[in-house]
Amino acid sequence: MSNIRLFFSATLSADMIDKLDKSQSHYLTKVMRVKENEVFSLFNKDGEWESKILGISKGIVEFKTTKQLRQKESTKELWLAFSPIKSNFQNFMIQKATELGVTKLLPIIFDRTVVRKINIERLEKIVIEASEQSNRINVPSIESPQNLDSFLKKDTMDLIFTDLNTDNIKIDKSKLGDKPVCIIIGPEGDFSEAEREKILSFKGVQSLKINENILRSETAVISAISIINYVIN
């Protein structure tokens, strides 16, 4: 079986016939040199399917799903609330968060956030590519940027607050229920005192010091997700 994996946004099912878009068709035939009757795999939240190229017409690949390789997954929801940062660092951060299993990305505009606009379309491409590469089936969703007050209105999550000022270095797993676990990472200038107070007043929040040193945002994200994955898995 080919190890080429492509994300397919439409529904996947047994013995279905459909076409890839222009970009994916070009990648499959011109970059990876896959020919007619050869196989690759397609995935999305429905699962992963081996697919065979039926034909290539005007650069567009027509395929048929031949067998299911993996069923849809039921995984623990792990969210990441983060402050937008400069694009190169942010792209790396989003890529690694996807590889490490984050299921939802929530950009937050904090008091000290410097970058206040993000390219959602670009981030969606990054999470798809990272999912393809890392053998994931479920591709993370990305919310539109919001302020902290709006974010804290969500009551359907267990919040992990990465706080340099706390002495706590362990997460109490017994306090985590069936809700999604959400890690909140501050901006490059850290949380303001008012923001810290708001976050600490959130019901069920747990503070966590992930390192004695002050970490870059992208480093903090990788560190925090790794710690939480160890706790919840």
C-alpha positions in Angstrom: 0.0 0.0 0.0 1.2 3.5 -0.7 2.0 5.7 2.2 0.6 8.8 0.5 -2.2 10.2 2.6 -4.5 13.1 1.5 -7.2 14.8 3.5 -10.6 14.7 1.7 -13.1 17.2 3.0 -16.3 15.5 1.6 -17.9 12.4 2.9 -16.0 9.1 2.5 -17.7 5.7 2.1 -17.2 2.3 0.6 -16.9 2.0 -3.2 -17.5 5.7 -3.8 -16.2 7.3 -7.0 -15.2 11.0 -6.9 -12.5 13.4 -8.1 -9.7 15.2 -6.3 -9.3 18.9 -6.6 -6.7 20.5 -8.9 -4.1 21.0 -6.2 -4.2 17.4 -4.9 -4.4 16.0 -8.4 -1.2 17.8 -9.3 0.5 16.7 -6.1 -0.4 13.1 -6.6 0.5 12.8 -10.3 3.3 15.4 -10.9 5.0 15.4 -7.5 4.5 11.8 -6.3 4.2 10.4 -9.8 1.3 8.1 -9.0 -0.1 6.5 -12.1 -3.5 5.1 -13.1 -4.6 2.0 -11.2 -2.1 2.8 -8.4 -3.3 3.4 -4.8 -3.1 6.0 -2.2 -5.2 6.8 0.9 -7.8 9.4 1.7 -8.9 10.3 5.2 -11.2 12.6 7.3 -13.4 12.2 10.3 -15.2 9.3 8.6 -12.0 7.2 8.7 -9.3 6.3 6.2 -9.7 4.5 2.9 -7.4 3.0 0.4 -8.3 4.5 -3.0 -7.3 3.6 -6.6 -6.8 6.0 -9.4 -9.4 5.2 -12.1 -8.3 7.8 -14.6 -6.6 11.2 -15.1 -8.3 13.7 -17.3 -7.1 17.2 -17.9 -4.9 17.0 -14.8 -7.8 15.9 -12.5 -7.7 12.5 -10.8 -10.8 10.3 -10.6 -10.6 7.7 -7.9 -12.6 4.9 -6.2 -12.4 3.9 -2.6 -11.5 0.2 -2.4 -11.3 -0.7 1.3 -11.4 0.9 4.6 -8.0 1.0 6.4 -9.1 2.7 9.7 -12.4 3.6 11.2 -13.2 7.0 12.6 -11.6 7.7 15.9 -13.0 8.6 19.3 -10.3 10.6 20.9 -10.1 12.8 24.0 -10.7 16.4 23.1 -7.6 18.5 23.7 -7.8 22.2 22.9 -5.2 24.9 22.6 -6.0 28.6 23.4 -3.1 30.7 22.3 -2.0 34.3 21.5 -1.2 34.9 17.9 2.5 35.4 17.3 4.7 36.2 14.2 3.8 34.0 11.3 6.9 31.8 11.0 6.9 30.9 14.7 3.1 30.6 14.7 3.2 28.2 11.7 5.7 26.0 13.5 3.6 26.1 16.7 0.4 25.1 14.9 2.2 22.3 13.0 3.6 20.8 16.2 0.3 21.2 18.1 -1.4 19.2 15.4 1.2 16.5 15.4 0.8 16.2 19.2 -2.9 15.7 19.0 -4.7 19.0 19.6 -8.3 18.8 18.3 -9.2 22.5 18.4 -7.2 25.7 18.1 -8.6 28.9 19.7 -6.7 32.2 19.0 -7.1 34.7 21.9 -6.4 38.4 21.7 -4.9 39.2 25.1 -4.0 42.7 26.4 -0.4 42.2 25.4 -0.9 40.4 22.2 1.2 42.0 19.5 -0.1 40.2 16.3 -3.8 40.8 16.2 -4.7 39.3 12.9 -4.3 35.8 11.7 -4.7 34.0 8.3 -7.2 31.3 9.1 -7.0 29.9 5.6 -3.2 29.5 5.9 -3.5 27.8 9.3 -6.1 25.4 7.9 -3.6 24.3 5.2 -0.9 23.8 7.9 -3.2 21.6 10.1 -4.2 19.5 7.1 -0.6 19.0 5.9 0.5 18.2 9.5 -2.4 15.7 9.8 -1.4 14.0 6.6 2.2 13.7 7.7 1.5 12.6 11.2 -1.0 9.8 10.4 -3.9 11.6 12.1 -7.5 11.1 11.0 -9.2 13.9 12.8 -8.0 17.3 11.6 -8.1 20.1 14.2 -10.7 22.8 13.9 -9.8 26.5 14.1 -12.0 29.1 15.7 -11.9 32.8 14.8 -9.9 35.1 17.1 -11.8 36.2 20.2 -11.1 38.1 23.4 -10.4 36.5 26.8 -13.9 37.3 28.2 -15.6 35.6 25.3 -13.4 32.6 25.6 -14.0 32.2 29.4 -17.8 32.1 28.8 -17.3 28.5 27.6 -18.3 26.2 30.5 -17.7 23.0 28.6 -14.0 22.6 29.2 -11.4 21.8 31.9 -8.9 24.7 31.8 -5.1 24.2 32.3 -3.5 27.6 33.0 0.2 27.7 32.1 1.2 30.2 34.8 4.8 31.1 35.6 3.8 32.5 38.9 2.4 29.3 40.3 4.3 26.7 42.3 2.2 23.9 41.1 4.1 21.5 38.8 1.5 18.6 38.6 -2.0 18.2 37.2 -4.6 16.5 39.3 -6.1 14.0 36.9 -9.0 13.3 39.3 -10.3 16.8 38.6 -10.5 16.2 34.9 -13.8 14.9 33.8 -15.3 14.1 30.4 -15.0 17.7 29.2 -12.4 18.8 26.7 -9.1 19.7 28.3 -8.0 23.2 27.1 -4.5 24.5 27.6 -4.2 28.3 27.6 -0.8 29.9 26.6 -0.2 33.6 27.1 1.2 36.2 24.8 4.9 37.0 24.4 4.6 39.7 27.1 2.8 37.3 29.5 -0.7 37.6 30.9 -1.7 40.9 32.5 -2.6 40.8 36.2 -6.3 41.4 35.4 -6.2 38.5 32.9 -4.6 36.2 35.5 -7.4 37.0 37.9 -10.1 36.3 35.4 -8.5 33.0 34.4 -8.0 31.9 38.0 -11.7 32.6 38.7 -12.7 30.1 36.0 -14.5 27.1 37.6 -12.2 24.1 37.7 -9.1 25.8 36.4 -5.8 24.2 37.3 -2.6 26.3 37.2 0.6 24.6 36.0 4.2 25.8 35.9 5.7 24.0 32.9 9.2 25.2 33.4 11.3 27.4 35.7 12.5 29.4 32.6 10.5 31.8 30.6 9.7 30.0 27.3 9.0 31.2 23.9 5.3 30.7 23.0 6.0 27.9 20.5 8.2 26.1 23.1 5.6 26.5 25.8 3.0 25.0 23.6 5.0 21.9 22.8 6.0 21.5 26.5 2.4 22.0 27.8 0.8 19.6 25.3 3.4 16.9 26.0 2.7 17.2 29.8 -1.1 17.1 29.4 -0.9 14.2 26.9 1.1 12.2 29.5 -1.6 12.9 32.1 -4.7 12.2 30.1 -3.5 9.3 28.0 
